[in-house]
Amino acid sequence: MPQKPPFSSISAEPCLAAAEPAAANDALGRLPEWDLSDLYPAMDAPQLEADLQKASDDSIAFEKRWKGGLEAAARTDGEEGLGAALRQFEALEELMGRIVSYAGLTYFSDTTDPARAKFYGDIQSKITDVGSRLLFFPLEINRIDDGIVDKAVEKDLDAAHYRPWLVDLRKDKPFQLEDRIEQLFLEKSVTGHGAWNRLFDETMAALRFDVDGEVLTLEPTLNKLQSPERGERRNAAAALSKTFEENIRTFTLITNTLAKDKEISDRWRGFKDIADSRHLANRVEREVVDALSDAVSQAYPRLSHRYYAMKARWLDMDVMDYWDRNAPLPETPQTLISWDAARETVLSAYGDFDPRMADIASRFFNRNWIDAPVRAGKTPGAFSHPTVPSAHPYVLLNYLGKPRDVMTLAHELGHGVHQVLAGEQGALMAPTPLTLAETASVFGEMLTFRTLLDGIDDPRERKAMLAQKVEDMINTVVRQIAFYQFERKVHTARREGELTSEQIGELWISVQSESLGPAIRISEGYETFWAYIPHFIHSPFYVYAYAFGDCLVNSLYAVYQNAEDGFQERYFDMLRAGGTKHHSELLAPFGLDAGDPSFWSRGLSMIEGLIDELEALDA
């Protein structure tokens, strides 16, 4: 059946910073590394082996007890009722989630370590075997008449607890296949899209980039695109282009294979549009996403085109080259921000909003739930992984001490707070659709930005901070919608046949030119830069969730600024809901409606207002 992706955030544009980790350590202070022992003490821990055996044994027993008898269970209650079956199913999901979370986090810590890679692959295979025995459960529930399930929810208190999950599950019914086909899809995923995802990760982690004789991994090379020295930015861009080009056949094969794999799945399930499976997983209507995409596209001239033209003037250029897009302004402070200062900044911003938010976020620092240093082999970017409700989330960063890194910390801690609060719903109902999963993270960024901005009196520093926020918002809204449109072009074209590297590059350049505007010169070499975006591989069409979250938060923050007492409690209720409510239900207490065509325009107007403020400062 269509599955929701993990409740996490891997940055679609890995964190940008401008310092080499080895040189930055003294200035940054001690960077924390996570302690995964709250899940398991080691890859060979007896507890892990025992849990793997328990998952296997319990899944066999579960299948034997309930398979073929769920309609009868729905007609009764107590320990023979549907509610009891749901409790047992959730317990198994929790156990499997703990195991696979530990394996994933261990692997992401160093994707180049053969022992970790083997461990991760072996765990995936074992958990897939367990999952194949449980696959009958949601499929069989969806074959029961809706009226019988509704009556079970009315009379069985245990089943009533899971009503949101059952309602959500019912939405998958039109795309559900015969049981053995579903089982084949699941079991083949290990050697299918799962294997291609792993190939991408390990290939990306092994790439090296020669920048002026300095051999770097991806993260610090991307960091140099924000260097104050234009020559260093140019050379970093050339190094990226050279290495991407040397490996482009591999990335092209991965992209073609996964796009075809998705087309096969979509065709069998009966999805009409190439992104409908993502919309279903996100529990958002296609019309809502189309309205968002159209609104952002129409706003390109007022947002990215206008801003980059201003920035070119600030940098004394007629036109900026693509490697200048994230260049710091002359007013931008170049002092590295220590880890302790970043922690204090984010916790202070969270605490000013609500002390409970800071209290939850502080646990991540105090209990070693964060892995911050840049390391060879470590997965690039950033994410917050929820693991399971009986444990806690973990945050991965690649912290190099730039202001954007502080914003990334605020972003991922927003996810973490959300995941802690949503955990109250249990393993089945804690996961939140991606569109709403980005709400707390972007809201956390906004709180931190506003706190920093309010503390600045110097007009030059204020200009630099406003410019940085505008660039971040353009990257979150404009760039992600351009990514979404690129994916649409690639998946549409792939249905007509395999794509060459050149064809994919042409599609990439077409959307980038349209979204960035005439103030950015896109020259030879940039046509390969699609290759490093992990979302295209791991979660097709994920990227619009960033734009959804940013525009939503812009509107939400406006409500907060004008609200009387009670906003914080409504906000916490929204986060606690996890995946139990549709976006319309969650936004209604704030007077917001994502289905309103004008909703997105209001969200985009906040970005436009910040650009207005910048223009006024520049006058």
N, C-alpha and C positions, 0 to 999 in steps of 0.2 A: 504494500500500500504506500501511497505518498507519505513520506516521513518529514517531520519538521527538522530543520538543521539544529545543531547545538546552539544553546543560548550563550553566544559569545561574540566578541567583536575583534576581528583581525583587521587591522587598518588596511584599507584598500590602497593607501599610499603610505608605505612604511615611514615611521617617524623621521622627520628631517632634523638634523642638527649639524654642527660644523666642527666637531673636534674628534680627534682620534681617541679611542678609549684609554689607551695606555698613557697618553699625555694628560688625560683629564682626571685621572683617579684622585690625585692629591686635592684638586679643586672641588671635586664632587663629594669627597668623603667616602665612607664605607657604604657600598651599595648592597642591599639585601638580596639574598638568594632564598628561594622558597624551600620550606620544609614539607616534603610530601608524606611524612610519616603519619599524618592524621588520616591518610588513606591506607598506606601500607609502608612498613619500614624499609623494604628492599625488594628488588625484582625477584629474589629467590626466597622471600619470606614465607614461612609455613602458613601464616594467616591467609596469604594470597592463594596459595595452593589449595587450602581448605575451602576458601570461598569459591574458587573455580569448580571444585568438586560439588559443593553444595548447589551452585547454580545449575550444574548439569543434572544432579539428582532431583532437585526440586522441579526443574522444568519437565523432566520425564514424568514425575508424579502428577504435576499439574495437568499435563496433556492427557494422561490416562484418566484422571478424575473428571475433567470438564469437557473434553472434546466430544462433540455430538450431543451434549446434554444442556447446552446453555439456554435453549428455549424453555426446557422444563425448569431450569433454575430461575428463569425470569418469572415463572408462574408461582414461585414459592418465596420464602424468605429464610432468615436465620442462617445457620451454617451450611444449608443446602441451596441458598439463594444466590442471586446474581451479585449482590453486594459482597458476599463472602468471596466469590470468585474474583471480583475486582480488587479486593484487599490483597489477596494472594498474588495476583498479577502485578500489582504495584510493588509489592515487596520484592519480587523477582526483578522488576525493572530497576529498582533501587540498588539491588546487589550487583546487577550487570553494569549499571552506570558507575558504581564505585570502581569496579575492576578496570573498565575501559578508560575511565578518566585518569586513573593512575598510569596506565600504560601510555596514554596519549601525552600527558604532561611530562613523563620521563623521556619520551621520544623527542618532544619539542625542545627539551633542554639541550639536546645535541643530536640533530638528525643525521650527523655523519658518523656516529658511533655504531659500528656493525652490531654490537651486542644489544644496544637499545632498539635498533631497527628490527632485528630478529624478534626481540621480545614483543615489540608493538605488533608486528605481523602475526606472531603466534597467538597473541591475545585476541586480536581481531578475528582470527579464524575460529577460535574456541567460542567466543561470544556470538559469532554468527551461527555456529552450530546450535547453541542454546536458543538463540532468537528464532531459529527456524522451527523449533518445537513449540514456540509460543505464538507463532504467526497466525495459527487458526483462530485465536481468541478474538481479536478485533474483526476479523473477516466473518466469523460466525455470528457475532453480535449484530453486524450489519445485515445479516440475512434474516434476522428475526423481525417480524412485523413491528413497525414503529409503535403501534398502539399497545402491544404487549410490553415493550420496553418502558413506555411511559407509565403503564400501570405498575410495573415493578418499582419504578422510581417513587411512585406515590405511596406504596405500602411498605417498602423495605428501606429503613433509615440508612443502612450502609450503602445501598444503591443510590439513594437520594444524594449522598455526599458527592458522588461522582457524576451527578447530572451534567455539569458543564463539559466534562470529558466525553460523555456519551453524545451530547448534542454536537460537539465538535467532530467526533468520529463520524457521525451521520453525514457530514458534508463530504466525506471521502467516498461515500457509497456509489455515486455514479461512475467513479473511476477505478472501482475495485475489480480485480480479475479473479478467475477461478483459483482455488487454493494452491494447486500444484504449480501453476504459473507464478503466483506470488512467491512461493517457496523457491522456485528456480531463480527468480529475479534477486531474491535476498542472498541466496548462497553464491550466485555468480558475481555478486558485487565485490567480493574479496579479490577475485581475479579480474574483475572488470574495472568499473570506475574507481574503486578503492585503490587498486594497484597503480592506475595512472595518476591518481592524486599523490600517492607516495613517490612515484618517479619524479613528478614535478618538484616536490619538497626536497628530495635528496639531490636532484640536479641543481636546484637553486642554491641550496646550502653549500654545494661544492664549487660554485662559480668564484672566480677570482678576477680582479680588475686592477690593471697596472696604471696607476695615476702618477706620472712623473717619477717612475721608478719605485714607487711604493705599492706593494701588492696588498690589496684589500678585499674583504668580503663585501657583499651587497650593501649592508646597512651603512657602514662608514663612507662608502663611495657615494651613495645617495645623499649622505650628510653634506658632502662637499658641494652639492648643488645650492647650498645656502651659505657658502663661503662669501665673505665680503670682497674677495679677490676674483675679478671676472675671469682671469686666466685660469685660475684653479677650477672655477665652475665649468669653463669650456673643456678643460682637459678631463674632468670627471665625466662630463657628458660623452666625450669621445671614447673614454674607457668603457663606459656602460654600453654604448652602441657597438663597439668592437666585440666585446664578449657576448652580448646578446646575439649579434650576427653570427658568431662562430658556433653558437648553439641553437640557432633559429630552427633548424630542421627538427630537432627534438621537440621544441615548444610547439611547432606547427603540427607535428604528428599528434602530440598530446591533445591539442585543441581540436583538431579534426576528429580524433577518436571519441573524445568526450561529447562533442556536439552531436555526432552520429548516435552515440549511446543514448543520449537524451532524446533524440528524435524517435528512436525505436521505442523507448519507454512511453513517450507522449502518445505515439501513434497507437500502441496497444491499449493504452488507458482511455483514449478518446479525447484528449485535450485538443482544443481547437487552435489556440494561439500558443506561440512558442514560449511565452512566459506564464501561461495559465497555471502550471504546476507550482510555480513559485508563489503566485497570488493565492492559490489555495492553501499552501503551507503557511503563508502570512495571514490568512483569514482576512484578506482585503479584496475588494471588488476590482475587476480590471478597469472599470470606468474611473475609479478613484485614482489609480496609478496613471492612467492615460491623462487625466486632468492635471496631475502633478507634472508629468513629463512635458505636456504642452505648455503649462504655465512657465516652467523654468526655461524651456527653449525660447519662448517669446520674450523672456526677460534677458536673454544673453546681451543684447545691446546696452541695456540699462545697468547691467551688473558687470560681468567679466570684461566686455569690450570697453566699457567706460573706465573701469578701474585700471586695467592694464595700460590704457592710453595715458592716464594720469601718472602711473608708476614710471612709464618710459620717460616722461618729462622730468620726474624727480631724479632719475638716474642719468639725465642729460643724453638720452638716446632718442632718435626718431622712431626706431622700432627695436624692441627687445628680441634677442634670440631665445629659443625655447629654454635654454639653460639659465636664462636670467629670470625666469618666471618667479622663482622663490628667492631671489637675491634679497638680502637685507637692505633696508634703507640706510642712508648715511646716519640717520638719527638713532638707529637701533643699537642699544647697548650690546657689547660683545662679551661682557663678563659672564662666565659660566655660573649657573645657579646650582648651589650645592643640594645634595639630597635632603638634608635637614631643612633647608630653606623651602624646597619644593613641598615637603611634607607639611610644614607649618602654613604655607600659603593655602594649600587645598583644604586642610582641616579647618583653618580659620574661616574660609569662605563657606564651607559646609555648616560650620557651627553657627555662623551668623544667620543662616537660613533656618536651621533647626538643630539644637544640640544633639538630638537623637541621630541625625544623619552623620554628624562628626563622630559620634560614639561608635557607630557601626564601621565607618571608614577607618577609624583608628585601630580596629582589630587587625586589619590587613598589615599594618606596620608592626604592631606589637607582637603578633603571633606568627610572623614569617610566612605570610600568605602572598608575598610579592617576590618576583624574580626580576631584578632591574638591570644587571650589567649586560653589556654587549660581549658575546663570546663567539668564537669561531664555531660554526655548526648549529648554533642556536637559531631557532626560527625567527625570521625578521618581523618587524611590525610590533603589534601589541594586541592583547586580548584579555578578556576576563572569562574564565571557564567556570561554570557553576558547580561542576562535579555533581553531587547529589545532596538532597536536603538534610540528610543525617550528618553530613560533613560541612563543607563551606566552600566558597569560590576561591580560585587562585588567579592572580593577575600576573601576566607576563608583559614586560616592557623592554625596550632597548634604550636606556636612559643615558643621554650624553650632555645634559645640563643646559639646553637651550630653552627659551620660553615655550616653544611648541612642545617640548617634552613635558613641561609642567602641565600644559593643557591636556596632553595625552594621559598623564597620571590622573587628572581630574575626570577625564572621560571614562577611563577604565574603572575607577573607583565608583563612578556613578552606576556602571553596570554591576559592580560588586554589591553595592548597597541594595540595588533592585533585586539581585539574585538572592541575597540573604532574606529580604522581606518576602519575596515570592515563595521562598522555600517552605513557608507555612502551609502552602497548598499541597505539598507532597509531590512525589516523583512524577505522577501523571499530569498534574495540573500546574506545576510551577513554571514550566517553559512558556515563554512569551513569544508571540509572533515577532519576527524581526522588525517590522515597522514600528511596533511599540517598544521593542527591546532597546532601541536607540534613544528613547525619550529621556530616560534617567541619565544616560551618559552625556548627551548633549546639554541637558539642563545643568549637570554638574560643571561642564565647561563654562556655561554662561555665568553661573554663580561665581566661579573663579575669575573669569575675565572682568566682570563688573566690580568685584572686590579690588582687583589690581588697578583698574582704570580709575576708580574713585580715589585711590591713594596717590595719583599723579597730578601735579600742578604744572609742571614744565610743559609748555605747548609742544616742543619738539619730541619729548618722550611720549606725550599723549598721541601725537600723530603716528609715531612708530608702533605703538600698541594698537591703535585703531586700525592701522594698515594691516598689521599681522592678523587681527581678528577678521577683517574683511577677506583676506587671503584664505584663512582657514574656512570661512563660510563658503567662499567660492569653491574651494576644494571639496567641501562637503556636499554642496548643492549642485553647482554648475558641473563640476568635474564628474561627479557620480552619475548625474543624469546623462552626460556625454558617454560615460562608460556603459550605462544601460542601453543607450541607443547603438553603441558599437556592438554590444553583445547581440542585440536584435538583428543588426545587419549580418553579423557572422553566422548566427544560427539560421537565419533565413537563407543566406547564400549557400550554406553547407547542405541544405536540402536538395540543392541542384547538383551536388557533386563535391568532391574533395577540393579544398582551397589550398592554393600555393601560399608560401610565405609572403610573396609580393602582393597577392590579392588581399590577404589579411592586413598587411601594412597599408595598402591603399584605403581600406575601410577605416582603419585607425586614423590616418591623416585627415580623412574627410570630416570625421566628427570632431577631431581636435581643432581643425581650422575653423569650423563653424562655431564652436563653443568658446575658444580663446579670443578670436577676433583678429582684426588687422594689425593690432599693436604687437603681436607675437609673430616672429618669423620662424616658421617651421622648416628647417633645412634638412638636408640629407643626414641620415643617422637616426632620426627620431622615429622612423617607420617601424623600428623593432621594439619600441618601449612598451607595447602592449604585453610583451612576453612575461614581465615580472609581476603582473597584478594577480595575486593569489585567488581573489574571489571569482575570477573567470573560470578557474579550475575547480575550486572546492565547492562553491555555491553559486551556480549560474543565476544571474539576475538579482543576486543579493543586493547589489549596490544602490538600487533606488531607495532602500530602507534608510540609508544615511540622509538623503535629501528629504525623505518623508519625516524623519526624526527632527532634522534641523528646522524645517518650516513649522512643524508642529510645536516645537519648543519655543520658537520665536513668538507664536501666538500665545502659548501657555505662559511665557515669561511676561508678556504684556498684561495678561490677566493677573498674575502675581503682583506686578507693580501697582495695579489699581485696586487690588483686592483688600477687603477689610479682613478681620480675624477669620481664621478657618481655612485659609488656603493650604497651609502645611498639612493639616489633617486630611483634606481631600487628596492631596498629592500622595501622602503615605498610603491611603486607601487604594489609590490607583496602582501603586507599586506592589502592594500586598496581594492584589487580585491575580497576579501572575497571568496564566493563560485561561482564566475562568470567564472572561468577558470579552465581547467584541469591541473594536475601537470606538464604535458609536456609544456604547454604554460607558466606557471609561472616560470619554471626553465630555459627555453630557453634563456632569456636575460643574464643569468649568465654562459651560455655555459655548462649547466648540463643536464643530461638525465637519469632519474631513470630507464628507460627501457634498458639502456646499461648494460650488465652483469657485466662489470668491475666497474660500479658505486659504488656498495656496498663494493667492495674490497678496493677502494680508501678511502671510509669513515672509514672503519675498520683500515686502516693503520695508521690513526692519533692516535687511542688508542694504537696500537702497538708501535708507536713512543714514546709515553709518558712512556710506560713500558721500552723501551730501555733507556730513559733518567734516569729513576729510577735505572735501573741496573747499569748505569754508575756512578751515585751518590753513589751507594752501593759498588762500586769496591774499 
